[in-house]
Amino acid sequence: MKILVVCLGNICRSPLAEGILKSKLPENFSVDSAGTISLHEGEHPDKRAVETAESHGISIGKQKSRPITKKDFEAFDKIYCMDLSVYEDVISMAKNEEQRTKVALFLEEAEIPENNYEVFDPYWSGLDGFEKVYQLLDQASENIKTKLLNHQI
Ligand code: 4NP
């Protein structure tokens, strides 16, 4: 099972989700992340995201931002989006129904109906915003792990 998590810049939310999911899932699952824009391509995650993950024992500092590509729709089984605008952009890149069915909102898959199933963007907030996003992603990842291991996904 190959999972791709996607946000806008791939420097805040999806790197955190990638790190958290990797820390929870067995090794036969592979997890990667990407952004819908290439503005931060090649950059490591935002230092506030790195610091927040580090405070929970998770290392994400070596990740590098990359934009999602059409090949990702073949390479991955599930593509989880952090908010509705990302979801719309990702869906518009899918070439057929099979590819579209791989795409979902991360919080919808996790059955967490908070904020219209959207993970808010902490980019313009302080460390407290990153911690809130971390907690939300941690709970969502736990729910998704349970569903995956019970073959409900
Ligand atoms: P992310 O956060 O989508 O969670 O990585 C953002 C990162 C960068 C920008 C916006 C959001 N930006 O506009 O550069």
Backbone and ligand atoms as CSV (ligand in chain L), in Angstrom:
chain,resi,resn,atom,element,x,y,z
A,1,MET,N,N,0.842,-1.201,0.000
A,1,MET,CA,C,0.000,0.000,0.000
A,1,MET,C,C,0.874,1.247,0.000
A,2,LYS,N,N,0.686,2.073,-1.003
A,2,LYS,CA,C,1.487,3.299,-1.112
A,2,LYS,C,C,0.593,4.522,-0.942
A,3,ILE,N,N,0.969,5.376,0.008
A,3,ILE,CA,C,0.149,6.534,0.366
A,3,ILE,C,C,0.911,7.826,0.088
A,4,LEU,N,N,0.233,8.762,-0.576
A,4,LEU,CA,C,0.809,10.094,-0.811
A,4,LEU,C,C,-0.068,11.119,-0.096
A,5,VAL,N,N,0.539,11.977,0.733
A,5,VAL,CA,C,-0.210,13.064,1.362
A,5,VAL,C,C,0.186,14.374,0.684
A,6,VAL,N,N,-0.825,15.214,0.426
A,6,VAL,CA,C,-0.583,16.408,-0.385
A,6,VAL,C,C,-1.147,17.655,0.295
A,7,CYS,N,N,-0.328,18.725,0.325
A,7,CYS,CA,C,-0.820,20.042,0.748
A,7,CYS,C,C,-0.421,21.056,-0.317
A,8,LEU,N,N,-0.386,22.335,0.031
A,8,LEU,CA,C,-0.078,23.355,-0.979
A,8,LEU,C,C,1.435,23.434,-1.248
A,9,GLY,N,N,2.201,23.729,-0.203
A,9,GLY,CA,C,3.636,23.980,-0.403
A,9,GLY,C,C,4.548,22.796,-0.146
A,10,ASN,N,N,3.997,21.734,0.499
A,10,ASN,CA,C,4.781,20.559,0.913
A,10,ASN,C,C,5.947,20.946,1.832
A,11,ILE,N,N,5.692,21.960,2.690
A,11,ILE,CA,C,6.711,22.291,3.696
A,11,ILE,C,C,6.128,22.330,5.118
A,12,CYS,N,N,4.807,22.295,5.248
A,12,CYS,CA,C,4.213,22.341,6.598
A,12,CYS,C,C,3.357,21.113,6.900
A,13,ARG,N,N,2.139,21.063,6.339
A,13,ARG,CA,C,1.189,20.021,6.733
A,13,ARG,C,C,1.541,18.622,6.233
A,14,SER,N,N,1.783,18.485,4.920
A,14,SER,CA,C,2.020,17.119,4.416
A,14,SER,C,C,3.340,16.505,4.883
A,15,PRO,N,N,4.421,17.303,5.099
A,15,PRO,CA,C,5.610,16.676,5.691
A,15,PRO,C,C,5.340,16.138,7.094
A,16,LEU,N,N,4.522,16.895,7.886
A,16,LEU,CA,C,4.154,16.400,9.217
A,16,LEU,C,C,3.340,15.113,9.101
A,17,ALA,N,N,2.352,15.106,8.195
A,17,ALA,CA,C,1.514,13.911,8.020
A,17,ALA,C,C,2.366,12.716,7.571
A,18,GLU,N,N,3.317,12.974,6.670
A,18,GLU,CA,C,4.205,11.890,6.209
A,18,GLU,C,C,4.990,11.311,7.390
A,19,GLY,N,N,5.583,12.194,8.195
A,19,GLY,CA,C,6.388,11.738,9.329
A,19,GLY,C,C,5.554,10.972,10.350
A,20,ILE,N,N,4.352,11.470,10.622
A,20,ILE,CA,C,3.492,10.824,11.623
A,20,ILE,C,C,3.022,9.453,11.115
A,21,LEU,N,N,2.558,9.401,9.860
A,21,LEU,CA,C,2.091,8.119,9.314
A,21,LEU,C,C,3.219,7.090,9.288
A,22,LYS,N,N,4.411,7.526,8.857
A,22,LYS,CA,C,5.556,6.594,8.819
A,22,LYS,C,C,5.861,6.041,10.207
A,23,SER,N,N,5.684,6.887,11.236
A,23,SER,CA,C,5.998,6.441,12.598
A,23,SER,C,C,4.974,5.436,13.114
A,24,LYS,N,N,3.772,5.406,12.511
A,24,LYS,CA,C,2.705,4.540,13.007
A,24,LYS,C,C,2.519,3.261,12.197
A,25,LEU,N,N,2.839,3.319,10.902
A,25,LEU,CA,C,2.492,2.192,10.029
A,25,LEU,C,C,3.629,1.174,9.914
A,26,PRO,N,N,3.291,-0.109,9.737
A,26,PRO,CA,C,4.313,-1.128,9.519
A,26,PRO,C,C,5.083,-0.881,8.213
A,27,GLU,N,N,6.209,-1.594,8.054
A,27,GLU,CA,C,7.111,-1.275,6.941
A,27,GLU,C,C,6.578,-1.624,5.551
A,28,ASN,N,N,5.552,-2.459,5.502
A,28,ASN,CA,C,5.000,-2.778,4.173
A,28,ASN,C,C,4.127,-1.644,3.610
A,29,PHE,N,N,3.960,-0.576,4.392
A,29,PHE,CA,C,3.288,0.619,3.874
A,29,PHE,C,C,4.365,1.629,3.496
A,30,SER,N,N,4.193,2.275,2.336
A,30,SER,CA,C,5.138,3.348,2.036
A,30,SER,C,C,4.375,4.671,2.008
A,31,VAL,N,N,5.023,5.714,2.507
A,31,VAL,CA,C,4.382,7.023,2.624
A,31,VAL,C,C,5.302,8.089,2.040
A,32,ASP,N,N,4.731,8.961,1.235
A,32,ASP,CA,C,5.480,10.082,0.681
A,32,ASP,C,C,4.563,11.311,0.741
A,33,SER,N,N,5.122,12.500,0.467
A,33,SER,CA,C,4.286,13.700,0.445
A,33,SER,C,C,4.690,14.586,-0.727
A,34,ALA,N,N,3.773,15.496,-1.094
A,34,ALA,CA,C,4.011,16.402,-2.224
A,34,ALA,C,C,3.156,17.642,-2.035
A,35,GLY,N,N,3.406,18.667,-2.859
A,35,GLY,CA,C,2.607,19.880,-2.827
A,35,GLY,C,C,1.946,20.107,-4.179
A,36,THR,N,N,0.943,21.002,-4.204
A,36,THR,CA,C,0.328,21.323,-5.495
A,36,THR,C,C,1.073,22.460,-6.198
A,37,ILE,N,N,1.942,23.179,-5.462
A,37,ILE,CA,C,2.760,24.224,-6.094
A,37,ILE,C,C,4.241,23.846,-5.980
A,38,SER,N,N,5.049,24.383,-6.883
A,38,SER,CA,C,6.484,24.030,-6.878
A,38,SER,C,C,7.353,25.132,-6.274
A,39,LEU,N,N,6.676,26.120,-5.638
A,39,LEU,CA,C,7.383,27.282,-5.081
A,39,LEU,C,C,8.533,26.897,-4.149
A,40,HIS,N,N,8.333,25.831,-3.370
A,40,HIS,CA,C,9.344,25.453,-2.369
A,40,HIS,C,C,10.119,24.198,-2.773
A,41,GLU,N,N,10.065,23.845,-4.055
A,41,GLU,CA,C,10.702,22.612,-4.535
A,41,GLU,C,C,12.164,22.526,-4.079
A,42,GLY,N,N,12.528,21.374,-3.516
A,42,GLY,CA,C,13.916,21.148,-3.080
A,42,GLY,C,C,14.211,21.628,-1.673
A,43,GLU,N,N,13.267,22.396,-1.081
A,43,GLU,CA,C,13.494,22.908,0.283
A,43,GLU,C,C,13.114,21.859,1.328
A,44,HIS,N,N,13.785,21.920,2.461
A,44,HIS,CA,C,13.392,21.105,3.613
A,44,HIS,C,C,12.125,21.710,4.223
A,45,PRO,N,N,11.411,20.948,5.064
A,45,PRO,CA,C,10.195,21.496,5.685
A,45,PRO,C,C,10.480,22.769,6.489
A,46,ASP,N,N,9.440,23.575,6.659
A,46,ASP,CA,C,9.483,24.789,7.491
A,46,ASP,C,C,10.064,24.428,8.867
A,47,LYS,N,N,10.924,25.295,9.398
A,47,LYS,CA,C,11.617,24.928,10.645
A,47,LYS,C,C,10.657,24.791,11.825
A,48,ARG,N,N,9.500,25.465,11.742
A,48,ARG,CA,C,8.510,25.299,12.822
A,48,ARG,C,C,7.890,23.897,12.778
A,49,ALA,N,N,7.711,23.360,11.552
A,49,ALA,CA,C,7.192,21.988,11.411
A,49,ALA,C,C,8.235,20.989,11.912
A,50,VAL,N,N,9.505,21.233,11.558
A,50,VAL,CA,C,10.592,20.346,11.987
A,50,VAL,C,C,10.681,20.327,13.511
A,51,GLU,N,N,10.608,21.539,14.109
A,51,GLU,CA,C,10.710,21.676,15.561
A,51,GLU,C,C,9.539,20.991,16.276
A,52,THR,N,N,8.339,21.184,15.723
A,52,THR,CA,C,7.154,20.572,16.334
A,52,THR,C,C,7.247,19.055,16.275
A,53,ALA,N,N,7.618,18.516,15.119
A,53,ALA,CA,C,7.753,17.061,14.975
A,53,ALA,C,C,8.821,16.547,15.940
A,54,GLU,N,N,9.949,17.257,15.996
A,54,GLU,CA,C,11.066,16.868,16.870
A,54,GLU,C,C,10.605,16.772,18.325
A,55,SER,N,N,9.729,17.712,18.748
A,55,SER,CA,C,9.262,17.712,20.145
A,55,SER,C,C,8.401,16.484,20.441
A,56,HIS,N,N,7.954,15.796,19.380
A,56,HIS,CA,C,7.183,14.555,19.565
A,56,HIS,C,C,8.010,13.334,19.144
A,57,GLY,N,N,9.315,13.531,18.982
A,57,GLY,CA,C,10.199,12.400,18.678
A,57,GLY,C,C,10.177,11.954,17.231
A,58,ILE,N,N,9.709,12.837,16.333
A,58,ILE,CA,C,9.628,12.466,14.916
A,58,ILE,C,C,10.534,13.371,14.093
A,59,SER,N,N,11.366,12.746,13.258
A,59,SER,CA,C,12.336,13.500,12.477
A,59,SER,C,C,11.854,13.685,11.033
A,60,ILE,N,N,11.635,14.946,10.622
A,60,ILE,CA,C,11.183,15.200,9.246
A,60,ILE,C,C,12.135,16.136,8.509
A,61,GLY,N,N,13.233,16.515,9.174
A,61,GLY,CA,C,14.137,17.543,8.639
A,61,GLY,C,C,14.823,17.206,7.327
A,62,LYS,N,N,14.892,15.900,7.001
A,62,LYS,CA,C,15.590,15.515,5.767
A,62,LYS,C,C,14.664,15.484,4.548
A,63,GLN,N,N,13.353,15.609,4.786
A,63,GLN,CA,C,12.423,15.605,3.638
A,63,GLN,C,C,12.691,16.809,2.741
A,64,LYS,N,N,12.322,16.652,1.457
A,64,LYS,CA,C,12.457,17.773,0.521
A,64,LYS,C,C,11.156,17.974,-0.236
A,65,SER,N,N,10.749,19.233,-0.361
A,65,SER,CA,C,9.497,19.563,-1.041
A,65,SER,C,C,9.556,19.201,-2.525
A,66,ARG,N,N,8.453,18.659,-3.019
A,66,ARG,CA,C,8.328,18.402,-4.460
A,66,ARG,C,C,6.879,18.571,-4.875
A,67,PRO,N,N,6.651,18.977,-6.119
A,67,PRO,CA,C,5.263,19.083,-6.582
A,67,PRO,C,C,4.711,17.712,-6.995
A,68,ILE,N,N,3.408,17.537,-6.835
A,68,ILE,CA,C,2.746,16.308,-7.304
A,68,ILE,C,C,2.819,16.256,-8.834
A,69,THR,N,N,2.951,15.049,-9.394
A,69,THR,CA,C,2.980,14.892,-10.854
A,69,THR,C,C,1.922,13.875,-11.278
A,70,LYS,N,N,1.662,13.815,-12.569
A,70,LYS,CA,C,0.668,12.859,-13.083
A,70,LYS,C,C,1.076,11.414,-12.820
A,71,LYS,N,N,2.394,11.159,-12.767
A,71,LYS,CA,C,2.876,9.790,-12.492
A,71,LYS,C,C,2.468,9.312,-11.103
A,72,ASP,N,N,2.290,10.265,-10.179
A,72,ASP,CA,C,1.905,9.882,-8.817
A,72,ASP,C,C,0.560,9.163,-8.783
A,73,PHE,N,N,-0.297,9.448,-9.756
A,73,PHE,CA,C,-1.621,8.813,-9.792
A,73,PHE,C,C,-1.522,7.339,-10.166
A,74,GLU,N,N,-0.397,6.947,-10.784
A,74,GLU,CA,C,-0.158,5.530,-11.066
A,74,GLU,C,C,0.643,4.891,-9.944
A,75,ALA,N,N,1.575,5.651,-9.380
A,75,ALA,CA,C,2.513,5.086,-8.388
A,75,ALA,C,C,1.883,4.857,-7.018
A,76,PHE,N,N,0.833,5.633,-6.689
A,76,PHE,CA,C,0.261,5.546,-5.336
A,76,PHE,C,C,-1.143,4.960,-5.356
A,77,ASP,N,N,-1.487,4.281,-4.239
A,77,ASP,CA,C,-2.824,3.683,-4.110
A,77,ASP,C,C,-3.820,4.673,-3.532
A,78,LYS,N,N,-3.313,5.551,-2.657
A,78,LYS,CA,C,-4.177,6.536,-2.000
A,78,LYS,C,C,-3.491,7.891,-2.017
A,79,ILE,N,N,-4.243,8.939,-2.336
A,79,ILE,CA,C,-3.696,10.295,-2.340
A,79,ILE,C,C,-4.578,11.146,-1.424
A,80,TYR,N,N,-4.019,11.524,-0.266
A,80,TYR,CA,C,-4.790,12.236,0.745
A,80,TYR,C,C,-4.470,13.726,0.746
A,81,CYS,N,N,-5.525,14.536,0.651
A,81,CYS,CA,C,-5.354,15.990,0.526
A,81,CYS,C,C,-5.703,16.692,1.840
A,82,MET,N,N,-4.962,17.771,2.114
A,82,MET,CA,C,-5.110,18.456,3.395
A,82,MET,C,C,-6.297,19.411,3.445
A,83,ASP,N,N,-6.703,19.967,2.297
A,83,ASP,CA,C,-7.892,20.835,2.325
A,83,ASP,C,C,-8.606,20.772,0.970
A,84,LEU,N,N,-9.747,21.457,0.902
A,84,LEU,CA,C,-10.596,21.346,-0.279
A,84,LEU,C,C,-9.957,21.941,-1.524
A,85,SER,N,N,-9.209,23.019,-1.345
A,85,SER,CA,C,-8.601,23.643,-2.517
A,85,SER,C,C,-7.511,22.731,-3.106
A,86,VAL,N,N,-6.760,22.081,-2.224
A,86,VAL,CA,C,-5.765,21.095,-2.678
A,86,VAL,C,C,-6.493,19.927,-3.369
A,87,TYR,N,N,-7.585,19.470,-2.758
A,87,TYR,CA,C,-8.364,18.360,-3.317
A,87,TYR,C,C,-8.827,18.678,-4.744
A,88,GLU,N,N,-9.356,19.890,-4.925
A,88,GLU,CA,C,-9.835,20.285,-6.263
A,88,GLU,C,C,-8.689,20.276,-7.278
A,89,ASP,N,N,-7.550,20.804,-6.870
A,89,ASP,CA,C,-6.390,20.843,-7.776
A,89,ASP,C,C,-5.900,19.441,-8.118
A,90,VAL,N,N,-5.884,18.563,-7.123
A,90,VAL,CA,C,-5.397,17.195,-7.345
A,90,VAL,C,C,-6.375,16.431,-8.238
A,91,ILE,N,N,-7.670,16.540,-7.935
A,91,ILE,CA,C,-8.691,15.852,-8.739
A,91,ILE,C,C,-8.603,16.291,-10.207
A,92,SER,N,N,-8.308,17.569,-10.416
A,92,SER,CA,C,-8.267,18.080,-11.793
A,92,SER,C,C,-7.079,17.501,-12.579
A,93,MET,N,N,-6.104,16.929,-11.887
A,93,MET,CA,C,-4.953,16.319,-12.562
A,93,MET,C,C,-5.180,14.844,-12.905
A,94,ALA,N,N,-6.195,14.219,-12.292
A,94,ALA,CA,C,-6.439,12.794,-12.526
A,94,ALA,C,C,-6.956,12.586,-13.939
A,95,LYS,N,N,-6.540,11.480,-14.575
A,95,LYS,CA,C,-6.907,11.320,-15.981
A,95,LYS,C,C,-8.154,10.472,-16.191
A,96,ASN,N,N,-8.575,9.734,-15.178
A,96,ASN,CA,C,-9.779,8.918,-15.333
A,96,ASN,C,C,-10.414,8.643,-13.968
A,97,GLU,N,N,-11.539,7.921,-13.990
A,97,GLU,CA,C,-12.284,7.658,-12.761
A,97,GLU,C,C,-11.465,6.829,-11.771
A,98,GLU,N,N,-10.711,5.867,-12.292
A,98,GLU,CA,C,-9.888,5.018,-11.413
A,98,GLU,C,C,-8.919,5.886,-10.601
A,99,GLN,N,N,-8.306,6.859,-11.274
A,99,GLN,CA,C,-7.373,7.743,-10.573
A,99,GLN,C,C,-8.106,8.666,-9.609
A,100,ARG,N,N,-9.279,9.139,-10.015
A,100,ARG,CA,C,-10.038,10.035,-9.128
A,100,ARG,C,C,-10.448,9.330,-7.836
A,101,THR,N,N,-10.747,8.020,-7.918
A,101,THR,CA,C,-11.190,7.306,-6.706
A,101,THR,C,C,-10.052,7.141,-5.688
A,102,LYS,N,N,-8.814,7.356,-6.110
A,102,LYS,CA,C,-7.683,7.273,-5.169
A,102,LYS,C,C,-7.584,8.507,-4.285
A,103,VAL,N,N,-8.251,9.593,-4.693
A,103,VAL,CA,C,-8.073,10.892,-4.034
A,103,VAL,C,C,-9.154,11.115,-2.968
A,104,ALA,N,N,-8.739,11.526,-1.783
A,104,ALA,CA,C,-9.691,11.817,-0.709
A,104,ALA,C,C,-9.127,12.894,0.205
A,105,LEU,N,N,-10.020,13.503,0.975
A,105,LEU,CA,C,-9.564,14.423,2.029
A,105,LEU,C,C,-9.038,13.581,3.192
A,106,PHE,N,N,-7.885,13.969,3.712
A,106,PHE,CA,C,-7.251,13.218,4.811
A,106,PHE,C,C,-8.212,13.065,5.995
A,107,LEU,N,N,-8.855,14.185,6.389
A,107,LEU,CA,C,-9.734,14.129,7.565
A,107,LEU,C,C,-11.031,13.384,7.284
A,108,GLU,N,N,-11.445,13.340,6.018
A,108,GLU,CA,C,-12.658,12.583,5.694
A,108,GLU,C,C,-12.366,11.091,5.826
A,109,GLU,N,N,-11.206,10.657,5.302
A,109,GLU,CA,C,-10.809,9.246,5.444
A,109,GLU,C,C,-10.680,8.877,6.914
A,110,ALA,N,N,-10.217,9.851,7.726
A,110,ALA,CA,C,-10.029,9.615,9.157
A,110,ALA,C,C,-11.330,9.779,9.950
A,111,GLU,N,N,-12.399,10.196,9.254
A,111,GLU,CA,C,-13.704,10.407,9.887
A,111,GLU,C,C,-13.637,11.434,11.025
A,112,ILE,N,N,-12.907,12.519,10.762
A,112,ILE,CA,C,-12.845,13.642,11.709
A,112,ILE,C,C,-13.480,14.868,11.036
A,113,PRO,N,N,-14.769,15.137,11.340
A,113,PRO,CA,C,-15.508,16.170,10.598
A,113,PRO,C,C,-15.193,17.599,11.041
A,114,GLU,N,N,-14.002,17.818,11.546
A,114,GLU,CA,C,-13.610,19.144,12.017
A,114,GLU,C,C,-13.399,20.096,10.843
A,115,ASN,N,N,-13.870,21.357,10.991
A,115,ASN,CA,C,-13.565,22.407,10.011
A,115,ASN,C,C,-13.805,21.948,8.573
A,116,ASN,N,N,-14.988,21.316,8.326
A,116,ASN,CA,C,-15.313,20.829,6.967
A,116,ASN,C,C,-14.283,19.849,6.427
A,117,TYR,N,N,-13.709,19.044,7.288
A,117,TYR,CA,C,-12.685,18.048,6.909
A,117,TYR,C,C,-11.416,18.690,6.355
A,118,GLU,N,N,-11.151,19.951,6.758
A,118,GLU,CA,C,-9.951,20.621,6.253
A,118,GLU,C,C,-8.919,20.815,7.372
A,119,VAL,N,N,-7.654,20.496,7.068
A,119,VAL,CA,C,-6.553,20.798,7.992
A,119,VAL,C,C,-6.105,22.224,7.676
A,120,PHE,N,N,-6.283,23.141,8.636
A,120,PHE,CA,C,-5.958,24.545,8.355
A,120,PHE,C,C,-4.459,24.701,8.124
A,121,ASP,N,N,-4.129,25.730,7.342
A,121,ASP,CA,C,-2.739,25.989,6.987
A,121,ASP,C,C,-2.053,26.777,8.107
A,122,PRO,N,N,-1.031,26.193,8.743
A,122,PRO,CA,C,-0.394,26.885,9.870
A,122,PRO,C,C,0.692,27.860,9.430
A,123,TYR,N,N,0.890,27.985,8.111
A,123,TYR,CA,C,2.027,28.749,7.577
A,123,TYR,C,C,2.101,30.166,8.138
A,124,TRP,N,N,0.925,30.803,8.298
A,124,TRP,CA,C,0.905,32.187,8.760
A,124,TRP,C,C,0.720,32.293,10.268
A,125,SER,N,N,0.766,31.178,10.969
A,125,SER,CA,C,0.578,31.213,12.426
A,125,SER,C,C,1.912,30.983,13.131
A,126,GLY,N,N,1.848,30.921,14.453
A,126,GLY,CA,C,3.068,30.661,15.226
A,126,GLY,C,C,3.203,29.178,15.524
A,127,LEU,N,N,4.127,28.856,16.434
A,127,LEU,CA,C,4.367,27.456,16.798
A,127,LEU,C,C,3.113,26.799,17.356
A,128,ASP,N,N,2.252,27.611,18.007
A,128,ASP,CA,C,1.023,27.031,18.580
A,128,ASP,C,C,0.128,26.457,17.487
A,129,GLY,N,N,0.094,27.123,16.336
A,129,GLY,CA,C,-0.685,26.620,15.197
A,129,GLY,C,C,-0.127,25.299,14.688
A,130,PHE,N,N,1.170,25.190,14.661
A,130,PHE,CA,C,1.810,23.946,14.225
A,130,PHE,C,C,1.504,22.808,15.192
A,131,GLU,N,N,1.478,23.126,16.481
A,131,GLU,CA,C,1.169,22.091,17.475
A,131,GLU,C,C,-0.283,21.618,17.303
A,132,LYS,N,N,-1.197,22.576,17.041
A,132,LYS,CA,C,-2.605,22.192,16.815
A,132,LYS,C,C,-2.725,21.293,15.593
A,133,VAL,N,N,-2.032,21.661,14.527
A,133,VAL,CA,C,-2.049,20.845,13.309
A,133,VAL,C,C,-1.444,19.476,13.599
A,134,TYR,N,N,-0.373,19.443,14.374
A,134,TYR,CA,C,0.260,18.157,14.716
A,134,TYR,C,C,-0.753,17.243,15.414
A,135,GLN,N,N,-1.450,17.798,16.413
A,135,GLN,CA,C,-2.406,16.990,17.184
A,135,GLN,C,C,-3.521,16.446,16.293
A,136,LEU,N,N,-3.995,17.309,15.387
A,136,LEU,CA,C,-5.061,16.897,14.461
A,136,LEU,C,C,-4.558,15.782,13.531
A,137,LEU,N,N,-3.364,15.959,12.987
A,137,LEU,CA,C,-2.797,14.960,12.074
A,137,LEU,C,C,-2.488,13.654,12.803
A,138,ASP,N,N,-2.089,13.770,14.066
A,138,ASP,CA,C,-1.771,12.574,14.844
A,138,ASP,C,C,-3.031,11.744,15.071
A,139,GLN,N,N,-4.138,12.411,15.444
A,139,GLN,CA,C,-5.396,11.693,15.658
A,139,GLN,C,C,-5.901,11.095,14.344
A,140,ALA,N,N,-5.817,11.890,13.284
A,140,ALA,CA,C,-6.277,11.404,11.975
A,140,ALA,C,C,-5.450,10.200,11.524
A,141,SER,N,N,-4.140,10.264,11.727
A,141,SER,CA,C,-3.262,9.167,11.306
A,141,SER,C,C,-3.559,7.901,12.098
A,142,GLU,N,N,-3.885,8.069,13.371
A,142,GLU,CA,C,-4.254,6.924,14.205
A,142,GLU,C,C,-5.522,6.263,13.651
A,143,ASN,N,N,-6.526,7.088,13.302
A,143,ASN,CA,C,-7.777,6.548,12.752
A,143,ASN,C,C,-7.539,5.848,11.421
A,144,ILE,N,N,-6.709,6.460,10.569
A,144,ILE,CA,C,-6.429,5.867,9.256
A,144,ILE,C,C,-5.649,4.562,9.416
A,145,LYS,N,N,-4.712,4.543,10.358
A,145,LYS,CA,C,-3.960,3.310,10.631
A,145,LYS,C,C,-4.923,2.176,11.018
A,146,THR,N,N,-5.857,2.473,11.919
A,146,THR,CA,C,-6.815,1.452,12.357
A,146,THR,C,C,-7.609,0.921,11.168
A,147,LYS,N,N,-8.072,1.837,10.309
A,147,LYS,CA,C,-8.846,1.412,9.132
A,147,LYS,C,C,-7.983,0.581,8.188
A,148,LEU,N,N,-6.743,1.008,7.969
A,148,LEU,CA,C,-5.851,0.278,7.057
A,148,LEU,C,C,-5.584,-1.131,7.581
A,149,LEU,N,N,-5.283,-1.234,8.869
A,149,LEU,CA,C,-4.922,-2.548,9.430
A,149,LEU,C,C,-6.123,-3.471,9.517
A,150,ASN,N,N,-7.329,-2.880,9.546
A,150,ASN,CA,C,-8.561,-3.694,9.546
A,150,ASN,C,C,-9.112,-3.896,8.135
A,151,HIS,N,N,-8.306,-3.523,7.140
A,151,HIS,CA,C,-8.689,-3.671,5.723
A,151,HIS,C,C,-9.991,-2.946,5.386
A,152,GLN,N,N,-10.218,-1.809,6.069
A,152,GLN,CA,C,-11.399,-0.993,5.751
A,152,GLN,C,C,-11.063,0.071,4.723
A,153,ILE,N,N,-9.775,0.152,4.365
A,153,ILE,CA,C,-9.345,1.043,3.279
A,153,ILE,C,C,-8.667,0.160,2.243
L,1,4NP,P1,P,1.690,23.856,3.468
L,1,4NP,O1,O,1.818,25.380,3.937
L,1,4NP,O2,O,0.764,23.835,2.274
L,1,4NP,O3,O,1.081,23.177,4.655
L,1,4NP,O4,O,3.090,23.378,3.153
L,1,4NP,C1,C,2.183,26.413,3.072
L,1,4NP,C2,C,3.489,26.591,2.716
L,1,4NP,C3,C,3.861,27.649,1.878
L,1,4NP,C4,C,2.892,28.498,1.403
L,1,4NP,C5,C,1.579,28.319,1.749
L,1,4NP,C6,C,1.227,27.281,2.577
L,1,4NP,N1,N,3.272,29.575,0.567
L,1,4NP,O5,O,2.391,30.353,0.166
L,1,4NP,O6,O,4.456,29.729,0.249
